[in-house]
Amino acid sequence: MNRKTFLKNLTITAAGVNLLFPKKSFGQSTGVVTAETKPRTSGSKRAIILGGGLSGLYSAYLLKQTGYEVIVVERGDSFGGRIATYTNPELGILQDLGGEWISENQTDIKSLVKQLGLELVSSSIAERFSLTKSNQEFLKISTSSIDTLDKVIDLHKSLGANQKQGLDKINFSSYARYQGLTEEEIQSMNDLYRVILGADLNQISSESVLDDLSALQSALKPKYQVKAGAYQIIQSLVSQLKGQELLTGEIAVKVSQQKNQVSVELQSGRTIKGNLVVCTLPASSLLDIKWTPTLPKDFIYSALRMQTGKISKNLCFVKSNANLSNYFQTTATAAETLYVSDLAIGQNITAVTSISTGDKASLFEKGTDRQKKNLMTSALEEVGNLNLHVENPFHFHSFQKTTGRPGFVSLFPPGSYGIKDVWNEPFERVFFAGEHLALHTGSMDSAVASAIQAISKT
C-alpha cells in the first residue's frame, strides 16, 4: 500500500472521530496515562511504540485508527520529545521552546494541525529565519550570490545519485567558497543554519544542505506557528489515545523477535508483548538496546554515522515597548540569538527567546540556574536595549531533564549520503520512524511524515 492510498483509507476510517482536548497547561507533564484495561481478545492486535515524541504519538494514533491496541513507552517524564510550550495566560504570553515553525508547503504537519482542530497563524518574525531574497538585508548576502545559490539549488534537483554522492564528500562551507561566496556571506548563512539546525556548515555535507534548500518543505522557509503553541499538538494526540497505555519514565533495554510476536523488555523489569514495534528513538539510542536477532550491520553503521546538533531555547521577560515587534539580534555570547515572536508579546511584559547551539547550548543544559542567569545577563548587556522584568525575569527549559537527552536535530556530515535508506524497510516486525529518518529533516513536518511512511508499511 502506498502512502497516498494509506492516508485516503485512514481518513475514511477516522471520519467522525470526536476530538477531545486536555485541560492541562501547555508544557506540563502528562504523567502516566494508564489504560482502561480490558482482556485482549484472541483476534486483537497490539503495537508497541518506542518514544513518546511527535512521531511516536502520531504513529500510535494512526495504528489505533486501523484497529491496533497501542502501548507507548517514553523514557522521559513527559510526552512530546523536543516539543514544549511556555504559557502564561495572565501575562498574555506564549512561546514554543522546541519545535516552533511550519513552512507553507509542509503539508503533513499542516494537515494534522487541521485534523486536530487547531489553528495556524502567520508569523512575522519567521521571515528573519528564512533563506530568501526578501531577507537579503538581514542575511548580508549579495544579490549575485543569492542568484548563484538559486542556480545551484535548481541544478541540484536534476542531479543523479552518482553526482549527489560526489557533493556529499565535502562540507557546504567549502562548496560555497568554490561557488564564489565571500567569507562574510558564508558566515551569514552559517548563522542562519545554526539557529535552525544547531550546527554550522563546516559539519554538514553539501548534498544534505542542497537537498534541504531545494525542497519545498525546507525548514529554512518558515511561515506559521500553532496559535495555541506546538505542545497543543502533543496534548491533542494524547487525548486521542485515551484508553491506551502511555508510559513515562520507562526505558526499553531489549527487543526480541519471535515467529509470531515481538517482545520489549523494560528497565523496570516489565516485558510487553505485541505484534509489531514502531521505534521512533534517535539513532544513537538504538545502540543502547539489545536486539534479538542482532541489528544488521548496515543499521548499526547508519546509526553511527548520524550526528546531532544541539539547540537550547530559553526566555527572559522584559518590559514591553513598541520596538519589540520583529525584534531579532545576534550576540557574541552563549545566548547567540535573541528574538521575539508575535505570540510572546504581552500587554506589559514580553518574552524574549534566546537560542544557543552546540557547546553553548550545553552550557544552558548543564549549568546551574545562577550560571544560566549570568549567561543571559551577558547577552542582554551586549544588546543594551532591553529592560528586565524585576520579578522572575528568566525561564530556563532543559530537554535533558524532561526527555533524558539534550535538545537536538539530526545532522548528516560529509560521507553520510544514503545512510537513511536502510531504515525505509522494516527489520522483521520492527518499523522505524522519527524526524531523523524523514526525506527532509529538521522540522515537525519531518516527524509526522516519517510516521506516515512507517505505518503505511505495517
C-alpha positions in Angstrom: 0.0 0.0 0.0 1.5 3.4 -1.0 1.4 6.4 1.2 -1.4 8.2 -0.7 -3.7 5.1 -0.5 -2.9 4.6 3.2 -3.9 8.2 4.1 -7.0 8.0 2.0 -8.1 4.8 3.7 -7.2 6.2 7.1 -9.3 9.4 6.5 -12.3 7.2 5.8 -11.7 5.1 8.9 -11.2 8.1 11.2 -14.1 10.1 9.9 -16.5 11.3 12.6 -14.0 10.8 15.5 -14.7 13.4 18.2 -11.5 15.3 19.2 -11.1 15.8 23.0 -8.7 18.4 24.3 -7.0 18.1 27.7 -7.3 20.9 30.3 -3.6 20.9 31.4 -1.5 24.0 30.8 0.8 23.6 27.8 4.2 22.2 28.5 3.2 20.4 31.7 4.0 16.7 32.1 1.1 14.5 31.2 2.5 11.8 33.5 1.4 8.2 33.1 -1.8 7.6 31.3 -2.9 4.1 32.4 -5.0 2.0 30.0 -8.6 1.4 30.8 -7.7 -2.2 30.8 -9.8 -4.9 29.3 -8.9 -8.5 28.4 -7.3 -8.8 24.9 -9.5 -10.8 22.6 -7.8 -13.6 20.6 -8.1 -11.5 17.4 -6.8 -8.2 18.8 -3.6 -6.7 17.5 -1.1 -4.8 19.7 1.6 -2.4 18.7 4.4 -1.2 20.9 5.7 2.4 20.2 9.2 3.3 21.5 9.4 7.0 22.0 6.6 9.4 23.0 7.6 12.4 20.8 5.6 13.7 17.9 6.4 10.8 15.6 5.7 8.2 18.3 2.4 9.6 19.3 1.3 10.1 15.7 2.3 6.6 14.9 0.2 5.4 17.9 -2.7 7.5 16.7 -2.6 6.1 13.2 -2.3 2.5 14.4 -5.2 3.0 16.8 -7.3 4.2 13.9 -6.5 1.0 12.0 -7.6 -1.3 14.9 -4.5 -1.7 17.0 -4.2 -1.6 20.8 -1.1 0.6 21.4 1.4 0.9 24.2 3.7 3.9 24.1 7.0 3.7 26.0 8.6 7.1 26.8 11.9 7.3 28.8 11.3 10.9 29.9 8.9 12.3 32.4 6.5 13.8 29.8 5.4 13.3 26.2 6.4 15.5 23.3 10.1 14.8 22.8 11.6 18.1 21.5 8.3 20.0 21.6 7.4 22.2 24.6 5.5 25.4 25.1 5.7 28.0 27.8 2.5 29.8 28.5 1.3 32.5 31.0 -2.3 33.5 30.4 -2.2 36.2 33.0 0.6 38.0 31.1 -0.8 37.0 27.7 2.5 35.3 26.7 3.0 32.1 24.8 6.3 30.8 23.4 7.5 27.5 22.0 10.7 26.2 23.4 11.2 23.4 21.0 9.6 22.8 17.6 8.1 26.1 16.5 7.9 26.9 12.8 5.9 25.4 10.0 6.5 26.2 6.3 3.9 26.8 3.6 4.4 23.5 1.9 4.9 21.3 4.9 1.6 19.6 4.2 1.7 16.7 6.6 2.0 18.8 9.8 -0.5 21.3 8.4 -3.0 18.5 7.8 -2.5 17.1 11.3 -3.0 20.5 12.9 -6.2 21.0 10.9 -7.4 17.4 11.8 -6.9 18.1 15.5 -9.0 21.3 15.3 -6.0 23.6 15.9 -5.2 26.8 14.2 -2.1 28.2 12.4 -1.2 31.8 12.5 1.3 33.7 10.2 4.4 34.8 12.0 6.1 38.0 11.0 9.3 37.1 12.8 9.7 33.9 10.8 10.9 36.0 7.9 14.1 36.6 9.8 14.8 32.9 9.8 14.2 32.5 6.1 16.8 32.0 3.4 15.0 34.1 0.7 15.7 37.3 -1.2 13.2 39.2 0.9 15.5 38.5 3.8 18.6 39.7 1.9 19.4 42.7 4.1 19.5 40.7 7.3 21.4 37.8 5.7 24.1 40.1 4.4 24.3 38.1 1.2 24.6 40.0 -2.2 22.0 39.7 -4.9 24.6 38.0 -7.2 25.4 35.4 -4.5 21.7 34.6 -3.9 21.3 34.2 -7.7 24.2 31.8 -7.6 22.6 29.8 -4.8 19.3 29.7 -6.7 21.0 28.3 -9.8 22.9 25.7 -7.7 19.7 24.7 -5.9 17.8 24.4 -9.2 20.6 22.4 -10.7 20.6 20.0 -7.7 17.1 19.0 -8.4 18.3 17.3 -11.7 21.3 15.5 -10.3 21.7 11.7 -10.3 22.8 9.6 -7.4 26.5 9.5 -8.5 26.6 13.3 -8.7 25.0 13.6 -5.3 27.5 11.2 -3.8 30.2 13.5 -5.2 28.7 16.5 -3.5 28.4 14.5 -0.3 32.2 14.3 0.0 32.7 17.9 1.0 31.1 20.2 3.6 28.9 23.1 2.4 31.2 25.9 3.5 33.9 24.6 1.2 31.4 24.2 -1.6 30.1 27.7 -1.1 33.6 29.1 -1.4 34.0 27.2 -4.6 30.9 28.8 -6.0 32.3 32.3 -5.2 30.5 33.3 -2.0 32.5 35.5 0.3 33.6 34.6 3.8 31.1 37.1 5.2 28.3 35.6 3.2 29.2 32.1 4.2 29.2 33.2 7.8 25.8 34.8 7.4 24.4 31.6 6.0 26.2 29.7 8.8 24.5 31.8 11.5 21.1 31.1 10.0 21.6 27.4 9.6 23.0 27.1 13.1 19.9 28.7 14.5 17.6 26.3 12.7 19.6 23.1 12.8 22.1 23.5 15.7 25.3 23.2 13.8 27.5 25.1 11.4 28.0 24.4 7.7 31.5 23.1 8.3 29.9 20.0 9.8 27.2 19.3 7.2 27.6 17.7 3.7 26.9 19.8 0.6 24.5 17.3 -0.6 22.5 17.4 2.7 22.3 21.2 2.6 21.4 21.5 -1.1 18.8 18.7 -0.7 17.1 20.7 2.1 17.3 24.0 0.3 15.8 22.5 -2.9 12.8 21.1 -1.0 9.6 23.0 -0.9 9.3 21.5 2.6 12.5 23.2 3.7 12.9 24.0 7.4 14.6 27.2 6.2 11.4 28.7 4.8 9.3 29.1 8.0 6.0 30.9 7.9 3.5 29.7 10.5 3.2 28.9 14.2 0.5 26.9 16.0 -1.8 29.6 17.6 -2.1 27.6 20.9 1.5 26.6 20.9 3.1 23.5 19.4 2.6 21.4 22.5 -1.1 21.5 21.9 -0.5 19.1 19.1 1.0 16.7 21.7 -1.8 17.1 24.2 -4.4 16.6 21.5 -2.8 13.4 20.3 -2.5 12.1 23.9 -6.2 12.8 24.3 -7.0 10.8 21.2 -5.1 7.9 22.7 -7.4 7.7 25.7 -7.9 4.0 26.7 -4.4 3.1 25.5 -1.4 2.6 27.8 1.0 5.5 27.7 4.1 5.0 29.9 6.6 7.6 31.0 9.9 7.1 32.9 10.3 3.7 31.2 13.4 2.7 29.1 13.4 -0.2 26.6 16.5 -2.3 27.1 15.8 -5.4 25.0 13.7 -6.1 21.9 13.2 -9.8 21.0 11.5 -11.0 17.8 9.9 -14.4 17.5 7.9 -16.0 14.7 4.5 -14.5 15.6 5.3 -11.8 18.0 7.8 -9.3 19.3 8.6 -8.5 23.0 10.1 -5.4 24.6 11.8 -5.7 28.0 11.8 -2.5 30.1 14.5 -1.4 32.6 11.8 -1.7 35.3 11.6 -5.5 34.6 8.3 -5.5 32.8 8.0 -7.3 29.5 5.5 -6.2 26.9 4.5 -8.5 24.0 2.9 -7.4 20.8 2.5 -7.9 17.1 4.9 -5.2 16.0 7.1 -2.4 17.3 7.4 1.1 15.9 10.8 2.6 17.0 11.0 6.4 16.9 14.1 6.7 19.1 17.1 8.7 18.0 19.6 6.7 16.0 22.2 6.7 18.8 19.6 5.2 21.3 19.1 2.2 19.1 22.6 1.0 20.0 21.7 1.1 23.7 19.1 -1.6 23.2 19.9 -5.3 23.0 18.3 -6.7 19.8 17.4 -10.4 19.2 18.1 -11.1 16.4 21.0 -8.6 16.2 20.6 -5.5 14.2 22.1 -5.8 10.7 25.5 -4.2 10.2 24.1 -1.6 7.8 21.6 -0.4 10.5 24.5 -0.1 13.0 26.7 1.7 10.6 23.9 4.1 9.7 23.2 4.9 13.4 26.9 5.6 14.0 27.1 8.0 11.0 24.1 10.1 12.1 25.1 13.2 14.1 23.0 15.7 16.1 23.0 19.4 16.5 22.2 20.8 20.0 19.7 23.6 20.4 18.6 25.3 23.6 15.9 27.9 23.8 15.3 30.0 27.0 13.3 33.0 27.9 13.9 36.4 29.6 11.0 38.6 30.5 11.3 42.3 29.7 9.1 45.4 29.8 7.1 45.7 26.6 7.8 48.5 24.2 7.0 49.3 20.6 10.4 48.3 19.3 10.0 44.6 20.3 7.8 43.7 17.4 10.0 41.7 15.0 12.9 42.0 17.4 15.9 40.0 16.3 19.5 40.3 17.5 22.6 38.2 17.3 25.2 38.3 20.1 28.8 37.1 20.7 27.6 35.4 24.0 26.3 32.0 24.8 22.8 33.3 24.1 23.7 33.6 20.4 20.4 34.8 19.0 17.6 36.8 20.7 14.2 37.2 19.1 10.5 38.0 19.9 7.7 36.1 18.3 4.3 37.6 17.8 2.7 35.3 20.4 5.2 36.3 23.1 4.2 40.0 23.3 2.0 40.7 26.3 0.4 43.9 27.3 3.1 44.9 29.8 5.6 42.1 29.6 7.3 40.5 26.6 9.2 37.1 26.5 12.4 37.4 24.6 13.6 34.0 23.4 17.3 33.1 23.3 18.7 30.4 21.0 22.0 28.7 21.8 23.6 25.9 19.8 26.4 23.4 20.0 28.7 23.7 23.0 26.9 26.9 24.0 23.6 25.0 24.2 25.4 22.6 26.6 26.2 25.5 28.9 22.4 26.0 29.3 21.6 22.3 29.5 24.1 21.6 32.2 24.6 24.9 34.0 23.2 25.9 37.4 20.4 28.5 37.5 22.9 31.1 38.6 25.3 30.3 35.8 22.4 30.4 33.2 21.3 33.8 34.6 24.8 35.1 34.2 24.9 33.9 30.6 21.6 35.6 29.8 22.6 38.8 31.6 25.7 39.0 29.5 23.6 38.8 26.3 21.3 41.5 27.5 24.1 43.8 28.4 25.6 43.4 24.9 22.4 44.4 23.1 21.8 47.1 25.7 18.2 48.0 24.8 16.0 45.7 27.0 14.7 46.4 30.5 14.3 43.2 32.5 11.1 42.5 34.4 12.0 42.6 38.1 10.1 39.5 39.3 11.2 36.2 38.0 13.0 37.6 34.9 14.1 34.2 33.4 12.6 30.9 32.4 15.0 28.1 31.6 14.0 24.9 29.8 16.0 21.7 29.6 15.2 18.8 27.3 17.9 16.9 29.1 15.7 16.8 32.2 12.4 16.1 30.5 13.4 13.6 27.9 16.8 12.3 29.2 18.5 13.7 26.2 19.6 17.3 25.2 17.6 19.2 22.6 18.9 18.4 19.1 18.0 17.8 15.5 19.6 15.4 13.1 22.7 16.2 11.0 24.3 14.5 8.1 28.1 15.1 7.8 30.2 14.5 4.7 30.2 10.9 3.7 26.7 10.2 5.0 24.9 10.0 1.7 22.2 7.4 1.6 22.5 6.2 5.2 18.8 6.8 5.9 17.8 4.4 3.1 18.4 1.3 5.2 15.6 2.4 7.6 13.0 2.5 4.8 12.3 -1.2 5.1 11.3 -2.8 8.4 13.6 -5.1 10.5 11.3 -8.1 10.6 8.5 -6.9 13.0 10.2 -3.6 13.8 9.3 -0.4 11.9 11.3 2.8 12.2 10.2 6.4 12.3 11.4 9.7 13.6 12.4 13.2 12.4 15.9 11.8 11.6 14.5 9.4 9.0 12.3 11.7 7.0 13.2 12.7 3.5 13.8 16.2 4.7 14.8 16.5 8.4 14.8 19.3 11.0 11.1 20.0 11.4 7.8 18.9 13.0 6.7 18.0 9.5 9.6 15.6 9.3 8.3 13.7 12.4 4.8 13.4 11.0 5.9 12.4 7.5 8.2 9.7 8.9 5.3 8.2 11.0 3.1 8.1 7.9 5.8 6.4 6.0 6.4 3.7 8.7 2.8 2.9 9.4 1.9 2.6 5.7 4.3 -0.4 5.7 2.7 -2.3 8.6 
